[in-house]
Amino acid sequence: MSQRKPKDFERAAREQSSPGFFAELWGFLRENKKWWLIPILLVLLILGVLVLLSGTGAAPFIYTLF
């Protein structure tokens, strides 16, 4: 049996160094010119932080915002 050389996509699949989520997201936004997604993502991030803080001692201060 002859051994064949691995193709480029097989080599890429074996590589362990892949960029993180935020690096890929930034690359996507920059490459595809999807700048309108940034405000949406920021609002979702802020709401997520507020939800997480609502279960802590900071809850009385968060409720005064609304």
C-alpha positions in Angstrom: 0.0 0.0 0.0 1.3 3.4 -0.9 1.1 6.2 1.5 -0.5 9.4 0.2 0.4 12.9 1.2 -2.1 14.7 3.4 -4.0 17.4 1.7 -4.1 21.0 2.9 -7.5 20.8 4.6 -6.4 17.6 6.4 -3.3 19.3 7.8 -5.4 22.3 8.8 -7.8 20.1 10.7 -5.0 18.5 12.7 -3.6 21.9 13.8 -4.3 22.6 17.4 -3.8 26.4 17.3 -7.1 27.9 16.4 -8.1 31.5 17.1 -10.5 32.1 19.9 -14.1 33.1 19.7 -13.5 36.8 19.9 -10.7 36.7 17.4 -12.9 34.9 14.9 -15.8 37.3 15.6 -13.6 40.3 15.0 -12.2 38.7 11.8 -15.7 38.1 10.6 -16.8 41.7 11.3 -13.8 43.2 9.7 -13.8 40.9 6.6 -17.5 41.1 5.8 -18.0 44.8 6.8 -20.7 43.9 9.3 -20.1 47.0 11.5 -23.9 47.3 12.2 -23.6 44.2 14.4 -21.4 45.9 17.0 -24.1 48.0 18.7 -26.4 44.9 18.9 -23.6 42.8 20.5 -22.8 45.6 23.0 -26.5 45.9 24.1 -26.6 42.1 24.5 -23.4 42.1 26.5 -24.7 44.9 28.8 -28.0 43.1 29.4 -26.1 39.9 30.2 -24.0 41.7 32.7 -27.0 43.3 34.3 -28.7 39.9 34.6 -25.6 38.4 36.2 -25.3 41.3 38.7 -29.0 41.1 39.6 -28.3 38.0 41.7 -25.5 39.7 43.7 -25.3 42.4 46.3 -25.4 45.0 43.5 -29.0 44.3 42.8 -30.5 47.3 44.7 -28.3 49.6 42.7 -29.3 48.0 39.4 -33.0 48.3 40.2 -32.7 52.0 40.6 -31.6 52.2 36.9 -35.0 51.0 35.8 
